[in-house]
Amino acid sequence: MGEQPGSSQESEGWRVIVEAIVAGTEDPSVAGAFWVAVETRIWDIVLSGRRADPGSHRVRPKFQDLFSTDTAAAEDFVAELAADADRRRADGLYRNPEFLDLEKEETLQRIAARSFVRRRAVSFVRSAGRGGMVGLPEGVRGPGSFDTGPDGGWGGTIEGRNDGGSAAGFDLLHSLLDHEPVLRLEIRGPRPNAVEMTAALHTWLLLDPDMDDRAVFLKRLEGDVVGGVAAVETAIREGWDDVRRELIACDDEIAGHPGMGHKRLDEIDRRRTELHARWIFEPLSSERLRDLLGLPSLNAGEKRNSNYRSARATLFPMVGGLLSRSLAESEGSDE
């Protein structure tokens, strides 16, 4: 039996897409075709029904424990994960010559393995929803976790409480993961000490602009830092980029090894917890800190970071309790 009509043409069209992506020469039409292919793959894993007929959409049985019958939430997840794959494409993370030897379905299985989609769905639900708990304040996004449980996790759980304290703190952590400037750093004396200044260096772009001591920190940063505040902001953004690439690498490792053992999955989950701690509280490596402060050695930068890390849970009263339970143990190492 020969190939079905059109199958050869479809295969050739896919080859053009893959060759452009691997070479890093894709234009908007190729990028758009890639997005559609990945989104269709994820959709077919999570949902059934005709895509052009919203009334026919149903959450597949293997995802009903996460989305129940909430097809809108499942559709949002599919769109978000497809967008994430496209960001990875734009960052050049699919420029893998191995893709040139694979058929379309094999390539999509590498990019969006079923186990990978399942784990990301767990993260999506626990990050964006209230995890099935009742009695939490309106607007709280999770009782939740960075994500924990038998189907995947990033380490510890922050339990929701009806008094709103822990739940509100977890909502704040979500805002910080989105890099919203809502963090408050309080100094205990008339002027910031070395540990408090190190905290300000790491979190400058996340500090609340209305924070009482912001002007004090600004003056010190302009006076103490080589290159002033502009250099601090550049270094933080570079640190964020480093963390982003490492988080993507964690996802890529899981996607590329659908049969990965639980021990390695747990190791990757712990790594993601550490990276999320760095993402918020410690984007500056010891080397960057040394250069910003004109310190005499890399060891001096490491010492500043170590002292800051030990005091981190008390430096930020807004999230101190959560930080000590969930993130303080993730002593993001400099690499």
N, C-alpha and C positions, 0 to 999 in steps of 0.2 A: 504494500500500500504506500502511495506517495503521500507527501505532506498535504494537509488540508489547504484549500485555496486561501491565499493571503498570509499563511503562516510564515513563508519564506520572507515576504515583504516585511512583516512585523519583526522577524528576527533581525533582518538587516537594519531596520529602523532603530532597534534597541542597540545594536552594535555601534551605530553612529553616536548614540547618546553616551554609551559607556566609554568609547574611545575619547570623546571630548572631555568627559569628566576626569578620566585617568590622566589625560594630558594637561588638564587645567585650562582648556580653551573653550569651555562651554559658553554659549550665548544665551540670552533670555529664553529663547524657544526651547533649547535643550534643557535648561534648568527647570522650565515649566513642565516639560514632559517627564523629567525625573521625579519632580514633586508629585505629579499625578500618579505615576507608577507606584511610588512608595506609599502614598496615601491609600490607594486602592488595595494594596497588600495588607496594610494595617486594618483598614475597614473590613475586609473579608475575614480577618481573624476575630474581630470584636463584634461585628454586626452582621445580620442577615437582612434580606429584603432588597428591593430595587432602589438604588441610590436616587434615582429621579422621582421616586414616589415616597415621600416622607412617611405617609401613613402605613407603609409596609415594613418600616424598619423595626427590627427586634434585636435585643442584646442576646448574643449567643450564650448557651448554657454555661460554658466555662468562665464567663465573666459576669454572670448574674449575681454572684455573691458580692461583687464589687459595685455594680451599677443597678442591680435589681431590674426594674423595668424603665429606668430613667435613660431613655435613648438619647435625650439631648446632652446629658453629661457624657455619655459614651462617644457621641459625635464630637463634642468639644475635645475629649482626650485624643481621638484619632487626629483631629486637625492640629493639636499641639505637638503630638509626637512626629507628625509629618513635617511640621515647621522646624522642629529640632533637627531632623535628618537633613533638611535643606540647609540649615545653618552649618552643619558639619560638612556638607558638600562645599559650601562657600569657603569654609576654612581649609579646604584641601585634604580632608581626612579620608576621602574615598579615592585618592590618586594612587590606587593599588593595582599594579600590573596584573595581579592574579585575576581581577575581574574580567580581563580581556578573554580569558579562556572559559568563562562560565556563561551558561544560558541565562536568560532574563530571570527565570524563576529561582535559579541557584543564587544569582546576585542578590535578589530581593530577600532571600532567606538569610543571607549573610548580614544584610543591613537591618532587617527587622525579623529576627528569629521569633518564633512563638513564645519561647520562654522569656526573651527580652521584653516583648510587648506586654506580657503578663506582669513582669516585675515593674515596669514603668507604669502600668495601670494602678498597681498597688500604691506606688508613690504618689500618683496623681490624686487618687481618692483621699489618701490620708493627709495630703498637703492642702488640698482645696476644699475638702468637706469636713464635716464634723464627726466622721467615723462612726455614724450610727448612734452616738451618744445623745441623750436628751438633757435639757436643763441648762445648757450653756448659753451665755449671753448672745444675743443676736449679733451677727457679723463676725463672730469668732470662727476662724478657718480650720481649727482642728483641736482635738484633745491631744493629740496626735503624736507623731513620731518623726524622727529623721531616719528612715522608716523602719519599723520593726515588725516581726511576726514571721510565721512559717513560710510565707510566700515572698519574703524579701525585706531587707531593712538596711538602714544606715546606722544602726547602733542602738541608742537608747530611746526610751519612750518618755515623753513629757505628758503626764496624765492631766486631763481636764478636771477642773473643780468648779462646783456651783458657785463658789464665792467670787469667781471671776479673776482671781489673782493670777494663778498659773495659766489659765486660758488666755488672759489678756497678754501675759508675757510671751506666750507662744505666738500669738498674733503679731507681736512686735518683732519677734525673730523672723517671721515670714517677711515683714516689711524690710528688715535689714538684708535678708537674702535677695530681695529685689533692689537693694542699694538705694533705699529711700533714706534721706537724712533725718532720722528720728531719734538718734541715740543721744543720751546725755551722759557726760563725764563730769563728775564733781571732784573738785580739789578740796583737801582737808585743811590746808594752811593758807597763808596770805598769798603764796605764789606756788606754781606747780613744782613738784619735786621731779627727780629723774624718771621715776616709774610713771608718774602721771603724764609727763611729756612724751614718753615712749608710747603710751596709750593714745595720746592725741595724734602722734605721727601716723599710727596705724589706722585710725578711724576718722581722720580729718574730714573726709568726704561724706561720712555718715553722721557726723555730729549735727544735732538740731541747731539751725541758724539762730534760734531764739534762746539758746542756752546761756545762762547767766555769765559763765566764765569764758565764753567764746573769744571775747576781745583780748583777754589775758593770754590765751593760747595763741591767738593770731600774732600778737606782738612778739612772743617768745619764738614762734616758728620763723618769723621774718628775721629775727636777730641771730638765732642759733643754727639755722639750717643753711647748708651750702646751696645757694640758688633760691632760697626763700620758699614761700608757699607754693609757687608754681612748680618747683622741683618736687615737693612733697606730693602734689596732685598727680604729676606724671608718674612718679614711682608707684603710687597706689594703683593707678590704672594698669600699669605694667604687671603689677602683682596679681591683680584681678584676672588679667589675660592668662597668666601662668596657671592660676587655679582653674579657670574655665577649660583650658586645654587638658588638664589632668582629669577633670570630671568627665569630659568627653571620652578620654582614653579609657576610663573605667567602664563607661557604657559600651564602647567599641569592643573591649575585651569580652564582655558578656555576650554581646551580639555575635561575635565571631566564634564563640565556643558554646553553642546551645546545650551541649552535654556536660558542661562544667560541673564539677563536684561541689557539694555544699561547703566544704572547708574553704575552697578558694572563693566561693561566693561570699562567705562570711568575711574573709579577708578584704575583699573588694568593698563590702559594705562598711567595714571599719575605716577603710581608707577614705571613703566618701564622707564619713562623719568628720574626719580630720580636715578634709578639704573644705567642707562647709564652715567649720570653725575658722579656718584661715580666710575664707571668702569674706567673712564679716570682721573678724577681730585681729587677724595677723597677716595681711597681704604682703608686708615688707620682709624680705629675707634679711638675714644678718648682714649680708654683703651690701644690700641697698641701704640698710640702716647705718652701716659704717660710712658709706659714701655721703649720705645726707648730713650726718653729724660730724664728718671729718675725724672719725675715731682712728686711733693709731693702728688697729689690727682687726681682723675678722673676729677674733676671740672677744674683743671688746663689744662688737655688735651682738655676738651670741649671748654675752652676759646681760646686755640690756634687754634682749628679747626674753631670756630666761626669767629675769626678775619681774618683768611685766607679765609674763604668762602666769607666774605664781600668784600674782595679785589681781588677775583679771576679773575674777568673780566679785570682788569687792569694789572695783573701780567703776562698775556700771550698775548702780543700784536698781535700775529699771528691770534688768534681766539677771541680776546676780544669783538669785536662787535657782533659776533654770540653768544658768550657765554652769554653776557648780555641779549640778546633777547630770547635765547632758553633754556639755562641750568642754568643760575644763580638763577632762581626762584626755581629750584629743590634742596632744601637744604638738600641733602641726610642725613638723620638722622642716628645716631649710634644705632645699635640694638644688 
